[in-house]
Amino acid sequence: MASIKKGDTVVLLTGKRTERGKTGIVLSVDRERNRVIVEGLNKVTKHTKVGETDRGAKTGGIETVEASIHISNVAVVDPSTKKPTRLGAKVETVTKNGVKKTVRTRVAKKSGKEI
């Protein structure tokens, strides 16, 4: 199970030499294929069919878009040290209005801070 979620800040561990070590925010997560799309990383040129809108403006052509990256090639950034870290879970029992609830929070393994 992938613990990376949309909106997390991640660092690229492997890949192109120019991209390795850069950070970005996760735009989407594909859980079936174990892939993530990270803002500003793994840009590729995509050729789209040229069309026309109702107003006559041209659409399509050559665009640069972010391609997906395998989830094992990125790591979540620790909020306190700004370095890559693994994630763990902390389970707490919280009592609210006389009702007990178990709450799971994601925790950075290196520093122990909540993410």
N, CA and C atoms as a LAMMPS dump frame, in Angstrom:
ITEM: TIMESTEP
0
ITEM: NUMBER OF ATOMS
345
ITEM: BOX BOUNDS ff ff ff
-5.0000000000000000e+02 5.0000000000000000e+02
-5.0000000000000000e+02 5.0000000000000000e+02
-5.0000000000000000e+02 5.0000000000000000e+02
ITEM: ATOMS id mol type element x y z
1 1 1 N 0.836 -1.185 0
2 1 2 C 0 0 0
3 1 3 C 0.876 1.243 0
4 2 1 N 0.534 2.172 -0.848
5 2 2 C 1.313 3.399 -0.967
6 2 3 C 0.889 4.392 0.112
7 3 1 N 1.875 4.992 0.76
8 3 2 C 1.565 5.96 1.812
9 3 3 C 1.714 7.392 1.321
10 4 1 N 2.071 7.572 0.06
11 4 2 C 2.186 8.915 -0.512
12 4 3 C 0.81 9.349 -0.995
13 5 1 N 0.443 10.581 -0.645
14 5 2 C -0.87 11.097 -0.99
15 5 3 C -0.75 12.372 -1.81
16 6 1 N -1.851 12.76 -2.422
17 6 2 C -1.906 13.991 -3.189
18 6 3 C -1.633 15.171 -2.256
19 7 1 N -0.771 16.089 -2.7
20 7 2 C -0.432 17.257 -1.893
21 7 3 C 0.834 17.103 -1.082
22 8 1 N 1.403 15.896 -1.013
23 8 2 C 2.66 15.679 -0.285
24 8 3 C 3.822 16.297 -1.051
25 9 1 N 4.816 16.775 -0.32
26 9 2 C 6.06 17.235 -0.933
27 9 3 C 7.011 16.053 -0.974
28 10 1 N 7.487 15.726 -2.192
29 10 2 C 8.351 14.561 -2.357
30 10 3 C 9.643 14.974 -3.051
31 11 1 N 10.675 14.134 -2.901
32 11 2 C 11.96 14.339 -3.564
33 11 3 C 12.189 13.151 -4.486
34 12 1 N 12.74 13.415 -5.668
35 12 2 C 13.019 12.373 -6.638
36 12 3 C 14.339 11.704 -6.291
37 13 1 N 14.314 10.39 -6.059
38 13 2 C 15.501 9.658 -5.644
39 13 3 C 16.32 9.171 -6.829
40 14 1 N 15.668 8.71 -7.885
41 14 2 C 16.357 8.184 -9.054
42 14 3 C 15.762 8.801 -10.305
43 15 1 N 16.483 8.664 -11.404
44 15 2 C 15.984 9.179 -12.668
45 15 3 C 17.058 9.948 -13.405
46 16 1 N 16.629 10.91 -14.222
47 16 2 C 17.573 11.706 -14.997
48 16 3 C 18.505 12.462 -14.063
49 17 1 N 19.745 12.643 -14.512
50 17 2 C 20.725 13.341 -13.682
51 17 3 C 20.3 14.765 -13.362
52 18 1 N 19.631 15.405 -14.312
53 18 2 C 19.204 16.789 -14.088
54 18 3 C 18.01 16.875 -13.158
55 19 1 N 17.267 15.798 -13.019
56 19 2 C 16.051 15.806 -12.197
57 19 3 C 16.283 15.262 -10.788
58 20 1 N 17.292 14.399 -10.617
59 20 2 C 17.519 13.713 -9.346
60 20 3 C 17.762 14.71 -8.218
61 21 1 N 17.079 14.525 -7.105
62 21 2 C 17.267 15.389 -5.949
63 21 3 C 16.313 16.568 -5.899
64 22 1 N 15.539 16.798 -6.96
65 22 2 C 14.595 17.913 -6.971
66 22 3 C 13.332 17.536 -6.21
67 23 1 N 12.659 18.557 -5.687
68 23 2 C 11.432 18.327 -4.94
69 23 3 C 10.251 18.908 -5.695
70 24 1 N 9.08 18.383 -5.393
71 24 2 C 7.845 18.859 -5.997
72 24 3 C 6.654 18.357 -5.211
73 25 1 N 5.486 18.853 -5.583
74 25 2 C 4.246 18.479 -4.904
75 25 3 C 3.518 17.443 -5.757
76 26 1 N 2.984 16.418 -5.117
77 26 2 C 2.277 15.351 -5.814
78 26 3 C 0.936 15.894 -6.312
79 27 1 N 0.716 15.773 -7.633
80 27 2 C -0.53 16.231 -8.236
81 27 3 C -1.593 15.145 -8.245
82 28 1 N -1.168 13.894 -8.513
83 28 2 C -2.112 12.782 -8.502
84 28 3 C -1.381 11.478 -8.217
85 29 1 N -2.141 10.497 -7.723
86 29 2 C -1.601 9.188 -7.383
87 29 3 C -2.453 8.136 -8.086
88 30 1 N -1.804 7.236 -8.84
89 30 2 C -2.483 6.121 -9.487
90 30 3 C -2.16 4.874 -8.673
91 31 1 N -3.072 4.446 -7.822
92 31 2 C -2.83 3.336 -6.9
93 31 3 C -2.788 1.985 -7.619
94 32 1 N -3.49 1.845 -8.741
95 32 2 C -3.481 0.574 -9.467
96 32 3 C -2.116 0.301 -10.092
97 33 1 N -1.498 1.334 -10.669
98 33 2 C -0.212 1.178 -11.349
99 33 3 C 0.968 1.596 -10.484
100 34 1 N 0.725 2.037 -9.224
101 34 2 C 1.77 2.488 -8.289
102 34 3 C 2.607 3.608 -8.883
103 35 1 N 1.953 4.631 -9.427
104 35 2 C 2.662 5.744 -10.048
105 35 3 C 2.106 7.061 -9.522
106 36 1 N 2.97 8.09 -9.517
107 36 2 C 2.57 9.429 -9.085
108 36 3 C 2.965 10.436 -10.159
109 37 1 N 2.237 11.551 -10.203
110 37 2 C 2.598 12.671 -11.064
111 37 3 C 3.009 13.805 -10.138
112 38 1 N 4.252 14.289 -10.326
113 38 2 C 4.819 15.313 -9.457
114 38 3 C 4.966 16.605 -10.249
115 39 1 N 4.562 17.708 -9.632
116 39 2 C 4.588 19.011 -10.283
117 39 3 C 6.024 19.431 -10.604
118 40 1 N 6.296 19.692 -11.891
119 40 2 C 7.584 20.197 -12.318
120 40 3 C 8.655 19.148 -12.552
121 41 1 N 8.366 17.869 -12.313
122 41 2 C 9.358 16.811 -12.504
123 41 3 C 8.937 15.863 -13.622
124 42 1 N 9.919 15.254 -14.287
125 42 2 C 9.713 14.273 -15.35
126 42 3 C 8.867 14.852 -16.487
127 43 1 N 9.271 16.028 -16.968
128 43 2 C 8.538 16.682 -18.059
129 43 3 C 8.858 16.004 -19.382
130 44 1 N 7.835 15.766 -20.191
131 44 2 C 7.978 15.183 -21.511
132 44 3 C 7.218 16.042 -22.514
133 45 1 N 7.632 15.976 -23.797
134 45 2 C 6.903 16.695 -24.831
135 45 3 C 5.839 15.765 -25.39
136 46 1 N 4.648 16.303 -25.546
137 46 2 C 3.516 15.521 -26.007
138 46 3 C 2.926 16.212 -27.231
139 47 1 N 2.736 15.457 -28.283
140 47 2 C 2.154 15.997 -29.511
141 47 3 C 0.651 15.733 -29.486
142 48 1 N -0.145 16.798 -29.517
143 48 2 C -1.587 16.647 -29.52
144 48 3 C -2.141 17.149 -30.843
145 49 1 N -3.242 16.564 -31.256
146 49 2 C -3.849 16.903 -32.532
147 49 3 C -4.317 18.348 -32.529
148 50 1 N -4.02 19.054 -33.595
149 50 2 C -4.405 20.46 -33.7
150 50 3 C -5.891 20.529 -33.989
151 51 1 N -6.569 21.353 -33.197
152 51 2 C -8.002 21.545 -33.377
153 51 3 C -8.334 23.015 -33.315
154 52 1 N -9.622 23.294 -33.261
155 52 2 C -10.077 24.679 -33.226
156 52 3 C -11.244 24.78 -32.261
157 53 1 N -11.256 25.828 -31.448
158 53 2 C -12.349 26.044 -30.518
159 53 3 C -13.5 26.746 -31.244
160 54 1 N -14.584 26.987 -30.534
161 54 2 C -15.744 27.665 -31.119
162 54 3 C -15.408 29.08 -31.563
163 55 1 N -14.491 29.709 -30.879
164 55 2 C -14.129 31.096 -31.196
165 55 3 C -13.073 31.189 -32.289
166 56 1 N -12.538 30.071 -32.711
167 56 2 C -11.562 30.068 -33.787
168 56 3 C -10.118 30 -33.333
169 57 1 N -9.883 29.852 -32.025
170 57 2 C -8.519 29.767 -31.512
171 57 3 C -7.977 28.361 -31.751
172 58 1 N -6.698 28.28 -32.064
173 58 2 C -6.061 26.992 -32.326
174 58 3 C -5.709 26.314 -31.012
175 59 1 N -5.915 25.017 -30.951
176 59 2 C -5.519 24.227 -29.79
177 59 3 C -4.628 23.101 -30.267
178 60 1 N -3.877 22.516 -29.35
179 60 2 C -3.024 21.386 -29.684
180 60 3 C -1.628 21.82 -30.06
181 61 1 N -0.909 20.92 -30.715
182 61 2 C 0.48 21.17 -31.061
183 61 3 C 1.391 20.441 -30.104
184 62 1 N 2.574 20.998 -29.866
185 62 2 C 3.551 20.375 -28.971
186 62 3 C 3.424 21.01 -27.592
187 63 1 N 3.173 20.169 -26.583
188 63 2 C 3.028 20.633 -25.203
189 63 3 C 4.033 19.906 -24.331
190 64 1 N 4.438 20.532 -23.229
191 64 2 C 5.263 19.839 -22.241
192 64 3 C 4.394 19.572 -21.019
193 65 1 N 4.31 18.298 -20.647
194 65 2 C 3.489 17.883 -19.516
195 65 3 C 4.31 16.986 -18.604
196 66 1 N 3.838 16.818 -17.372
197 66 2 C 4.507 15.935 -16.421
198 66 3 C 4.073 14.497 -16.675
199 67 1 N 5.035 13.602 -16.771
200 67 2 C 4.75 12.172 -16.927
201 67 3 C 4.777 11.521 -15.547
202 68 1 N 4.204 10.33 -15.467
203 68 2 C 4.148 9.655 -14.175
204 68 3 C 5.5 9.045 -13.81
205 69 1 N 5.72 8.894 -12.512
206 69 2 C 6.948 8.33 -11.96
207 69 3 C 6.533 7.182 -11.041
208 70 1 N 7.311 6.103 -11.045
209 70 2 C 6.977 5.001 -10.149
210 70 3 C 7.137 5.466 -8.704
211 71 1 N 6.237 4.991 -7.868
212 71 2 C 6.158 5.471 -6.486
213 71 3 C 7.407 5.112 -5.679
214 72 1 N 8.159 4.078 -6.108
215 72 2 C 9.362 3.695 -5.384
216 72 3 C 10.522 4.647 -5.661
217 73 1 N 10.403 5.492 -6.676
218 73 2 C 11.469 6.414 -7.03
219 73 3 C 11.339 7.779 -6.363
220 74 1 N 10.328 7.962 -5.536
221 74 2 C 10.163 9.221 -4.805
222 74 3 C 10.05 8.924 -3.317
223 75 1 N 10.416 9.906 -2.491
224 75 2 C 10.296 9.773 -1.036
225 75 3 C 9.722 11.061 -0.478
226 76 1 N 8.937 10.942 0.572
227 76 2 C 8.326 12.101 1.22
228 76 3 C 9.41 12.899 1.924
229 77 1 N 9.29 14.239 1.875
230 77 2 C 10.259 15.119 2.516
231 77 3 C 9.85 15.328 3.974
232 78 1 N 10.804 15.137 4.874
233 78 2 C 10.588 15.355 6.302
234 78 3 C 10.384 16.847 6.534
235 79 1 N 9.313 17.252 7.222
236 79 2 C 9.045 18.689 7.396
237 79 3 C 10.089 19.422 8.233
238 80 1 N 10.769 18.725 9.139
239 80 2 C 11.718 19.424 10.001
240 80 3 C 13.126 19.477 9.409
241 81 1 N 13.576 18.398 8.758
242 81 2 C 14.947 18.364 8.247
243 81 3 C 15.046 18.653 6.756
244 82 1 N 13.911 18.644 6.043
245 82 2 C 13.866 18.872 4.59
246 82 3 C 14.648 17.817 3.812
247 83 1 N 14.762 16.606 4.374
248 83 2 C 15.444 15.494 3.723
249 83 3 C 14.442 14.354 3.52
250 84 1 N 14.737 13.432 2.584
251 84 2 C 13.8 12.327 2.359
252 84 3 C 13.711 11.404 3.568
253 85 1 N 12.509 10.89 3.793
254 85 2 C 12.277 10.001 4.921
255 85 3 C 11.226 8.966 4.563
256 86 1 N 11.181 7.9 5.34
257 86 2 C 10.115 6.92 5.199
258 86 3 C 8.988 7.306 6.132
259 87 1 N 7.826 6.706 5.922
260 87 2 C 6.661 7.043 6.728
261 87 3 C 6.243 5.876 7.604
262 88 1 N 5.724 6.21 8.77
263 88 2 C 5.155 5.233 9.672
264 88 3 C 3.793 5.731 10.115
265 89 1 N 3.124 4.967 10.92
266 89 2 C 1.805 5.346 11.402
267 89 3 C 1.788 5.337 12.923
268 90 1 N 1.132 6.331 13.497
269 90 2 C 0.963 6.403 14.945
270 90 3 C -0.53 6.294 15.219
271 91 1 N -0.903 5.335 16.051
272 91 2 C -2.311 5.097 16.362
273 91 3 C -2.592 5.65 17.757
274 92 1 N -3.599 6.5 17.851
275 92 2 C -3.98 7.1 19.13
276 92 3 C -5.468 6.876 19.363
277 93 1 N -5.84 6.797 20.625
278 93 2 C -7.251 6.725 20.992
279 93 3 C -7.67 8.083 21.519
280 94 1 N -8.624 8.689 20.848
281 94 2 C -9.075 10.032 21.206
282 94 3 C -10.511 9.944 21.697
283 95 1 N -10.785 10.611 22.837
284 95 2 C -12.138 10.657 23.365
285 95 3 C -12.732 12.025 23.083
286 96 1 N -13.844 12.017 22.341
287 96 2 C -14.508 13.275 21.989
288 96 3 C -15.993 13.109 22.243
289 97 1 N -16.536 13.953 23.134
290 97 2 C -17.954 13.907 23.527
291 97 3 C -18.35 12.533 24.077
292 98 1 N -17.462 11.92 24.815
293 98 2 C -17.736 10.627 25.422
294 98 3 C -17.603 9.442 24.482
295 99 1 N -17.167 9.674 23.238
296 99 2 C -17.024 8.596 22.261
297 99 3 C -15.541 8.384 21.984
298 100 1 N -15.094 7.128 22.085
299 100 2 C -13.689 6.822 21.818
300 100 3 C -13.508 6.532 20.337
301 101 1 N -12.454 7.098 19.784
302 101 2 C -12.128 6.893 18.377
303 101 3 C -10.654 6.604 18.246
304 102 1 N -10.282 5.699 17.324
305 102 2 C -8.875 5.484 17.05
306 102 3 C -8.498 6.311 15.824
307 103 1 N -7.435 7.089 15.964
308 103 2 C -6.998 7.994 14.902
309 103 3 C -5.593 7.593 14.483
310 104 1 N -5.407 7.398 13.165
311 104 2 C -4.081 7.077 12.624
312 104 3 C -3.508 8.328 11.99
313 105 1 N -2.277 8.657 12.337
314 105 2 C -1.594 9.791 11.73
315 105 3 C -0.293 9.315 11.123
316 106 1 N 0.111 9.929 10.018
317 106 2 C 1.371 9.576 9.366
318 106 3 C 2.513 10.303 10.057
319 107 1 N 3.605 9.578 10.288
320 107 2 C 4.733 10.098 11.048
321 107 3 C 6.017 9.849 10.255
322 108 1 N 6.902 10.83 10.242
323 108 2 C 8.22 10.669 9.61
324 108 3 C 9.077 9.776 10.483
325 109 1 N 9.736 8.768 9.867
326 109 2 C 10.545 7.822 10.645
327 109 3 C 11.792 8.459 11.226
328 110 1 N 12.414 9.404 10.504
329 110 2 C 13.666 9.994 10.979
330 110 3 C 13.461 10.914 12.165
331 111 1 N 12.484 11.787 12.106
332 111 2 C 12.319 12.778 13.161
333 111 3 C 11.165 12.5 14.101
334 112 1 N 10.208 11.691 13.699
335 112 2 C 9.045 11.419 14.534
336 112 3 C 7.968 12.469 14.434
337 113 1 N 8.129 13.465 13.556
338 113 2 C 7.129 14.525 13.404
339 113 3 C 5.97 14.058 12.54
340 114 1 N 4.789 14.603 12.804
341 114 2 C 3.608 14.274 12.017
342 114 3 C 3.667 14.968 10.661
343 115 1 N 3.112 14.277 9.67
344 115 2 C 3.087 14.851 8.321
345 115 3 C 1.646 15.133 7.958
